[in-house]
Amino acid sequence: MTHIAPPGAFDTNLGQVVRDRRTALDMSQDALAADLSISAPVLRRVEQGLTSLPVADLLRVAGILQIDLHALLQEPQIREQSDASRLVAGWLMIESAKDRRAVLDFLHTLVGD
């Protein structure tokens, strides 16, 4: 199933990836901004997900931050699972038939038949 990211989610995720990688390299915003020939306030807005960069600048960001372009442009992940998917994931982790039966009995007690 394909999930469409909400508006701004791509820019927000891109900004977080840039910020995380920049700080992992112990690089200041000023240093990265200077390497990109942009102002520090523009870089700050990129890292906050408020604006984006042209493709040519994204290629330069990837090179400067020593990160794969694919990793830089990764699609935002859904950070929280729905209750239903957590329930299914939990169910699949139960190996014992006896334990599964106990879970089903508990659910029937909660919601009835």
N, CA and C of each residue as an Amber inpcrd file, in Angstrom:
protein
   339
   0.8430000  -1.1680000   0.0000000   0.0000000   0.0000000   0.0000000
   0.8950000   1.2390000   0.0000000   0.6120000   2.1980000  -0.8250000
   1.3830000   3.4270000  -0.9040000   0.7720000   4.4680000   0.0180000
   1.6240000   5.0920000   0.7960000   1.1740000   6.1600000   1.6880000
   1.6220000   7.4870000   1.1020000   0.7310000   8.4380000   1.0290000
   1.0580000   9.7750000   0.5550000   1.4320000  10.6090000   1.7740000
   2.5910000  11.2030000   1.7310000   3.0380000  12.0240000   2.8540000
   2.2200000  13.3080000   2.9050000   1.8990000  13.7780000   4.1110000
   1.1620000  15.0350000   4.2220000   2.0050000  16.1890000   3.6920000
   1.3520000  17.2840000   3.3030000   2.0920000  18.4280000   2.7860000
   3.1670000  18.8650000   3.7750000   4.3430000  19.1380000   3.2510000
   5.4380000  19.5730000   4.1010000   6.2140000  18.4510000   4.7500000
   5.7010000  17.2170000   4.7020000   6.3770000  16.1020000   5.3610000
   7.7380000  15.8300000   4.7330000   7.8270000  15.9500000   3.4140000
   9.1110000  15.7170000   2.7470000  10.1410000  16.7350000   3.2230000
   9.7620000  18.0230000   3.2250000  10.6940000  19.0680000   3.6570000
  11.0770000  18.8980000   5.1260000  10.1140000  18.5210000   5.9490000
  10.3870000  18.3090000   7.3690000  11.3770000  17.1700000   7.5570000
  11.1510000  16.0650000   6.8410000  12.0440000  14.9200000   6.9460000
  13.4300000  15.2580000   6.4160000  13.4830000  15.9380000   5.2730000
  14.7640000  16.3410000   4.6960000  15.5330000  17.2040000   5.6930000
  14.8630000  18.1590000   6.2900000  15.5110000  19.0250000   7.2710000
  16.0630000  18.2550000   8.4510000  15.3050000  17.2730000   8.9100000
  15.7590000  16.4700000  10.0460000  16.9810000  15.6410000   9.6660000
  16.9660000  15.0520000   8.4670000  18.1110000  14.2580000   8.0110000
  19.3520000  15.1460000   7.9040000  19.1980000  16.3250000   7.3170000
  20.3300000  17.2560000   7.1810000  20.8610000  17.6330000   8.5590000
  19.9730000  18.0120000   9.4620000  20.3840000  18.4190000  10.8090000
  21.0810000  17.2720000  11.5470000  20.4770000  16.0700000  11.4900000
  21.0570000  14.9200000  12.1950000  22.4440000  14.5810000  11.6610000
  22.5780000  14.5800000  10.3350000  23.8690000  14.2310000   9.7330000
  24.9070000  15.3270000  10.0060000  24.4910000  16.5840000   9.9140000
  25.4060000  17.6990000  10.1760000  25.9290000  17.6330000  11.6030000
  25.0340000  17.3900000  12.5630000  25.4710000  17.3280000  13.9610000
  26.3110000  16.0820000  14.2220000  26.0050000  14.9760000  13.5320000
  26.8160000  13.7640000  13.6840000  28.2540000  14.0110000  13.2250000
  28.4050000  14.8870000  12.2340000  29.7400000  15.2350000  11.7350000
  30.3560000  16.3880000  12.5270000  29.6570000  16.8470000  13.5690000
  30.1080000  17.9630000  14.4020000  30.3700000  19.2090000  13.5630000
  29.4450000  19.4620000  12.6320000  29.5530000  20.6140000  11.7340000
  28.5150000  21.6520000  12.1510000  28.9180000  22.8910000  12.1820000
  27.9870000  23.9580000  12.5470000  27.0970000  24.3180000  11.3580000
  25.9730000  24.9590000  11.6650000  25.1120000  25.4550000  10.5900000
  25.8610000  26.4720000   9.7410000  26.6400000  27.3130000  10.3870000
  27.3930000  28.3310000   9.6490000  28.3670000  27.6930000   8.6610000
  29.0460000  26.6310000   9.0920000  30.0230000  25.9750000   8.2160000
  29.3330000  25.3340000   7.0160000  28.2210000  24.6250000   7.2720000
  27.5090000  23.9940000   6.1580000  26.9340000  25.0490000   5.2280000
  26.3670000  26.0850000   5.7920000  25.8050000  27.1630000   4.9670000
  26.8910000  27.7810000   4.0910000  28.0630000  28.0140000   4.6540000
  29.1650000  28.5940000   3.8790000  29.5900000  27.6510000   2.7560000
  29.6800000  26.3440000   3.0590000  30.0490000  25.3640000   2.0270000
  29.0320000  25.3410000   0.8920000  27.7720000  25.6220000   1.2180000
  26.7020000  25.6080000   0.2140000  26.4930000  26.9730000  -0.4390000
  27.2040000  27.9740000   0.0490000  27.0410000  29.3540000  -0.4420000
  25.6120000  29.8620000  -0.2430000  25.0420000  29.5070000   0.9140000
  23.7360000  30.0370000   1.3070000  23.8980000  30.6580000   2.6840000
  22.9280000  31.4320000   3.1060000  23.0150000  32.0510000   4.4300000
  22.6130000  31.0470000   5.5120000  23.1210000  31.2650000   6.7130000
  22.7580000  30.4070000   7.8440000  21.2510000  30.4320000   8.1120000
  20.5730000  31.6000000   8.0040000  19.1160000  31.5870000   8.2000000
  18.3770000  30.7090000   7.1780000  18.8600000  30.6740000   5.9370000
  18.2260000  29.7990000   4.9390000  18.4230000  28.3430000   5.3420000
  19.6320000  27.9810000   5.7490000  19.8840000  26.6040000   6.1850000
  19.0230000  26.2660000   7.3950000  18.8730000  27.2030000   8.3150000
  18.0200000  26.9760000   9.4880000  16.5940000  26.6560000   9.0560000
  16.0870000  27.3980000   8.0700000  14.7250000  27.1550000   7.5700000
  14.6310000  25.7920000   6.8870000  15.6900000  25.3810000   6.1930000
  15.7110000  24.0460000   5.5780000  15.6410000  22.9910000   6.6730000
  16.4700000  23.1370000   7.7000000  16.4990000  22.1520000   8.7830000
  15.1870000  22.1180000   9.5680000  14.4540000  23.2070000   9.5660000
  13.1510000  23.2470000  10.2420000  12.0330000  22.7390000   9.3420000
  12.3580000  22.4340000   8.0880000  11.3470000  21.9460000   7.1540000
  10.4620000  23.0410000   6.5990000  10.9060000  24.2800000   6.6940000
  10.0900000  25.4090000   6.2460000  10.3540000  25.7930000   4.7980000
  11.4590000  25.3300000   4.2480000  11.7910000  25.6120000   2.8500000
  12.6200000  24.4600000   2.3120000  12.7360000  24.3880000   1.0120000
  13.5290000  23.3210000   0.4100000  14.6610000  23.9380000  -0.4060000
  15.5170000  23.0830000  -0.9020000  16.6520000  23.5190000  -1.7110000
  16.5020000  23.0080000  -3.1320000  17.1060000  23.7020000  -4.0920000
  17.1180000  23.1870000  -5.4650000  17.8870000  21.8620000  -5.5220000
  17.5970000  21.0740000  -6.5350000  18.2190000  19.7570000  -6.6780000
  19.7410000  19.8580000  -6.6820000  20.2900000  20.8360000  -7.3750000
  21.7520000  20.9830000  -7.4260000  22.3290000  21.1650000  -6.0220000
  21.6330000  21.9260000  -5.1800000  22.1010000  22.1160000  -3.8050000
  21.9590000  20.8360000  -2.9900000  20.9130000  20.0590000  -3.2550000
  20.7440000  18.7900000  -2.5430000  21.8870000  17.8360000  -2.8660000
  22.3300000  17.8340000  -4.1190000  23.4810000  17.0080000  -4.4970000
  24.7260000  17.4540000  -3.7330000  24.9000000  18.7510000  -3.6040000
  26.0490000  19.2760000  -2.8620000  25.9360000  18.9520000  -1.3770000
  24.7310000  19.0470000  -0.8260000  24.5150000  18.7020000   0.5870000
  24.9240000  17.2520000   0.8300000  24.4730000  16.3600000  -0.0480000
  24.8030000  14.9390000   0.0980000  26.3160000  14.7370000   0.0830000
  26.9930000  15.4100000  -0.8270000  28.4470000  15.2720000  -0.9000000
  29.1460000  15.8180000   0.3320000  28.7580000  17.0010000   0.7550000
  29.3870000  17.6360000   1.9200000  29.1420000  16.8240000   3.1840000
  27.9190000  16.3130000   3.3370000  27.5710000  15.5530000   4.5400000
  27.9430000  14.0780000   4.4310000  28.5490000  13.7060000   3.2980000
  29.0030000  12.3220000   3.0950000  27.8620000  11.3360000   3.3380000
  26.7500000  11.6150000   2.6740000  25.5640000  10.7740000   2.8110000
  25.0590000  10.4220000   1.4200000  24.5510000   9.2340000   1.2760000
  23.9820000   8.7900000   0.0150000  22.7720000   9.6610000  -0.3190000
  22.6510000  10.0440000  -1.5780000  21.5330000  10.8970000  -1.9900000
  20.1950000  10.2390000  -1.6680000  20.1120000   8.9210000  -1.8430000
  18.8700000   8.2050000  -1.5250000  18.5250000   8.3630000  -0.0430000
  19.5190000   8.2510000   0.8190000  19.2750000   8.4030000   2.2600000
  18.8410000   9.8300000   2.5870000  19.4210000  10.7920000   1.8820000
  19.0530000  12.1890000   2.1030000  17.6070000  12.4530000   1.7000000
  17.1810000  11.8210000   0.6070000  15.8530000  12.0910000   0.0500000
  14.8200000  11.0470000   0.4370000  15.1190000  10.2340000   1.4280000
  14.1950000   9.1640000   1.8020000  12.8020000   9.7020000   2.0760000
  11.8290000   8.9060000   1.7270000  10.4350000   9.2910000   1.9730000
  10.1730000   9.2640000   3.4640000   9.4670000  10.2490000   3.9640000
   9.1660000  10.2530000   5.3960000   8.4550000   8.9610000   5.8060000
   8.8880000   8.4160000   6.8960000   8.2840000   7.1910000   7.4100000
   7.1290000   7.5570000   8.3310000   6.1430000   6.6940000   8.3530000
   5.0650000   6.8690000   9.3260000   5.6510000   6.4630000  10.6680000
   5.7770000   7.4050000  11.5620000   6.5310000   7.1860000  12.7870000
   5.7490000   6.4090000  13.8450000   4.4550000   6.4400000  13.7740000
   3.6680000   5.7260000  14.7660000   2.7720000   4.7250000  14.0650000
   2.7690000   3.5190000  14.5990000   1.8930000   2.5050000  14.0370000
   0.4760000   2.7340000  14.5450000  -0.4780000   2.3450000  13.7290000
  -1.8590000   2.3940000  14.1910000  -2.0570000   1.3020000  15.2380000
  -3.0920000   1.4500000  16.0390000  -3.3830000   0.4340000  17.0480000
  -3.5960000  -0.9280000  16.4070000  -4.2660000  -0.9480000  15.2600000
  -4.5390000  -2.2260000  14.5990000  -3.2510000  -2.9100000  14.1620000
  -2.3200000  -2.1500000  13.5960000  -1.0830000  -2.7820000  13.1430000
  -0.2340000  -3.2290000  14.3300000  -0.2920000  -2.4920000  15.4440000
   0.4170000  -2.9330000  16.6450000  -0.1990000  -4.2110000  17.1920000
  -1.5230000  -4.3010000  17.1220000  -2.2090000  -5.5000000  17.5870000
  -1.8020000  -6.7130000  16.7510000  -1.7940000  -6.5410000  15.4380000
  -1.3980000  -7.6380000  14.5430000   0.0540000  -8.0310000  14.7950000
   0.9360000  -7.0370000  14.9250000   2.3490000  -7.3310000  15.1730000
   2.5150000  -8.0930000  16.4860000   1.7850000  -7.6820000  17.5100000
   1.8380000  -8.3810000  18.7870000   1.3130000  -9.8020000  18.6840000
   0.2170000  -9.9630000  17.9610000  -0.3710000 -11.2880000  17.7640000
   0.6210000 -12.2340000  17.0930000   1.3170000 -11.7340000  16.0900000
   2.2730000 -12.5640000  15.3540000   3.4800000 -12.9570000  16.2000000
   3.7160000 -12.2260000  17.2630000   4.8430000 -12.5540000  18.1420000
   4.4900000 -13.6460000  19.1470000   3.2140000 -13.9320000  19.3140000
   2.7840000 -14.9640000  20.2670000   2.9540000 -16.3240000  19.6010000
   3.8650000 -17.1270000  20.1420000   4.1590000 -18.4220000  19.5280000
   3.2720000 -19.5450000  20.0630000   2.9000000 -19.4590000  21.3030000
   2.1560000 -20.5340000  21.9470000   0.6630000 -20.4660000  21.6150000
   0.1040000 -21.6100000  21.2090000  -1.3350000 -21.6830000  20.9380000
  -2.1250000 -21.3960000  22.2170000  -1.6010000 -21.8380000  23.3480000
  -2.2570000 -21.6050000  24.6350000  -2.3100000 -20.1010000  24.9330000
  -1.2130000 -19.4020000  24.6820000  -1.1800000 -17.9560000  24.9240000
  -2.1090000 -17.2110000  23.9680000  -2.1640000 -17.6430000  22.7110000
  -3.0830000 -17.0140000  21.7510000  -4.5270000 -17.2020000  22.2050000
  -4.8340000 -18.3850000  22.6830000  -6.1850000 -18.6630000  23.1740000
  -6.5140000 -17.7500000  24.3510000  -5.5430000 -17.5320000  25.2400000
  -5.7530000 -16.6630000  26.3990000  -6.0100000 -15.2210000  25.9520000
  -5.2870000 -14.7690000  24.9360000  -5.4960000 -13.4170000  24.4100000
  -6.8910000 -13.3030000  23.8130000  -7.3020000 -14.2960000  23.0360000
  -8.6440000 -14.2790000  22.4400000  -9.7210000 -14.2760000  23.5160000
  -9.5250000 -15.0980000  24.5470000 -10.4930000 -15.1280000  25.6490000
 -10.5830000 -13.7610000  26.3290000  -9.4460000 -13.1160000  26.5220000
  -9.4200000 -11.7930000  27.1290000 -10.1690000 -10.7910000  26.2580000
  -9.9220000 -10.8260000  24.9460000 -10.6130000  -9.9130000  24.0320000
 -12.1170000 -10.1430000  24.0460000 -12.5260000 -11.4020000  24.0760000
 -13.9620000 -11.7060000  24.1320000 -14.5720000 -11.1820000  25.4310000
 -13.8150000 -11.2370000  26.5110000 -14.2890000 -10.7040000  27.7860000
 -14.4910000  -9.1890000  27.6980000 -13.5760000  -8.5150000  27.0060000
 -13.6630000  -7.0590000  26.8790000 -14.8040000  -6.6050000  25.9880000
 -14.9390000  -7.2460000  24.8220000 -15.8860000  -6.7420000  23.8240000
 -17.0870000  -7.6410000  23.6020000 -17.0640000  -8.8150000  24.1580000
 -18.1760000  -9.7410000  23.9340000 -18.0460000 -10.4200000  22.5820000
 -19.0760000 -11.1880000  22.2190000 -19.0300000 -11.9420000  20.9500000
 -19.4380000 -11.1260000  19.7850000
